[in-house]
Amino acid sequence: MTLSRRLGAGLSVFFAAMVGTSSAAAENCYILVHGHGVEGHTTNVMDDGSLVQPALDYWSETYFDEYKNSSFIDQLVTNGGKYGVVGYNSTDKGELPYWHDQTAGEIARQIIQIRSGEGDRFEHESQCAADDTFWIISHSQGAAQMMYIAGNAVEGSPYYNRAYNQYNTNTEMQEVKKCSTTWYGSTSCKKVTEEVRVAGLSDSNAVAVDFDTAISGVAAIFTTGGAITGTEGVDRICNGTWYDDAINDLFLGRECSAVRYMQTNDIYTVRNYVGTNLGAPVYTIGGYSAFPGVESASSALLNGEDDGYINLASQMNCSGSGKRSLWSNLKQYDTFLGIAYGSATFSCNNDNKGTARSYNLASIHVDHDAQRNGGIMSPDYDGIPDGLNCGAGKNSAGRIAACTQ
């Protein structure tokens, strides 16, 4: 089933309007929003004259040798279509949260530029035209970025058309319980008032950004390997044990300050910063393969299935905890010694999503790296509630291409 059929009359009317105002049928334009750790706001000419474009290169770069010479974009447009690339500063050094003007604001402004037919800021063929049909594809942190933008593109949203020059959430004074234990085992508690961090952003830091124009009329947003509800890995980096610290030092090397906004708690998770509707439907693709080789140890930080970096429950925007123990079929079971038994206690179907207008597309056996570079062409996959069959047996790029034809 393609998205044209899945979305029914609404999208059919949209296509008809596009064709009716153009002398030729509209082409697909895929707008790509990269994830964390990228100097996407820069370009550079090397000594040998080659052009380095991190935001564009992101979709073909590989961390693992197994995935070399792969390209998500080439696979996406192999049967036609154009593309535009969005670039923003998502580096550890920048420490910019998803609500910041230099992330959400910059992404929205570039989407508007691409949709106006002006092209993106990078050198490549197949730039988009203003009368194309627009689809947005996001990976990793890019998914949280798009949830924030789409979730504040509808009038009445909590941060409608606003990004923020604010590096952390608001704080407030609260009465909290503090307990201490003596050397001989007795416990005494008292209530104290202290400053605590809470979900929320300050109007004094607001910057007007036209999220509405950026998202209105977009056919759909796709997320693959998205940190939609954060990742347990960051929880452990910020609040972990000595064991978590050791794994982080060996395999991840992250500082909490650089990724604090990707924690799974209610203070940071993006669904607490959006309204009751999204400006465009969101279709999620999740990965459930560990990284190759010794890097597979990163999965020890994560509960349930994961792609080596992000819990599957977060990737699929499931309701409840982003680190709930989902199996690859998007269901949760009681277990004994790691073996599931009985009926599912939770099913991440389209009725059990963390936000409105969020839908399942696929659960595929790929890791976080392969999801953005297309390094595994024909991964295994599991059947999931309310999933789509278009592109079955293909990777994220192949499935999105098949679902948008």
Secondary structure as UniProt FT lines:
FT   HELIX           3..7
FT   HELIX           9..20
FT   STRAND          28..33
FT   TURN            40..41
FT   STRAND          44..45
FT   TURN            47..48
FT   STRAND          51..52
FT   HELIX           54..57
FT   TURN            58..60
FT   HELIX           65..67
FT   TURN            68..69
FT   HELIX           72..76
FT   TURN            77..79
FT   STRAND          82..86
FT   TURN            92..94
FT   TURN            98..99
FT   HELIX           101..105
FT   HELIX           106..115
FT   TURN            116..117
FT   TURN            130..131
FT   STRAND          133..139
FT   HELIX           141..151
FT   TURN            155..156
FT   TURN            158..161
FT   STRAND          162..164
FT   STRAND          171..181
FT   TURN            183..184
FT   STRAND          187..197
FT   HELIX           203..205
FT   STRAND          206..208
FT   HELIX           211..215
FT   TURN            216..217
FT   STRAND          220..224
FT   TURN            228..229
FT   HELIX           232..239
FT   HELIX           242..247
FT   HELIX           248..252
FT   HELIX           256..259
FT   HELIX           260..262
FT   TURN            266..268
FT   HELIX           270..273
FT   STRAND          282..287
FT   HELIX           293..301
FT   HELIX           312..315
FT   TURN            316..317
FT   TURN            322..323
FT   TURN            328..329
FT   STRAND          331..336
FT   TURN            337..338
FT   STRAND          339..347
FT   TURN            350..351
FT   TURN            356..357
FT   STRAND          358..364
FT   HELIX           368..373
FT   STRAND          381..382
FT   TURN            385..386
FT   TURN            390..393
FT   HELIX           396..403
//
